[in-house]
């Protein structure tokens, strides 16, 4: 773009697109018109991937929480069993 503007401003070169740069604006608008749908399509695909990753992560976290709950229950049961075996019951006098 800088070269386009420079060539159209510097003396000694033929000026085919004067100051408001209508042809440059037209070329950039055309390029944007073709690029916009592609960018939106890529964004939708990325959103779909992100959603799939989020669902997978949520399932993995749920499975991990289930396993941890089971493990905690087992450890509490073992701890209760150890407490009953090692600590004699207190007798009231």
Protein Blocks (a to p, Z undefined) as FASTA:
>chain_A
ZZmmmmmmpghiacfbgfkommlmmmmmmmmmmmmmmmmmmmmmmmmmmmmmmmmmmmmm
mmmmmmmmmmmmmmmmmmmmmmmmmmccdddZZ
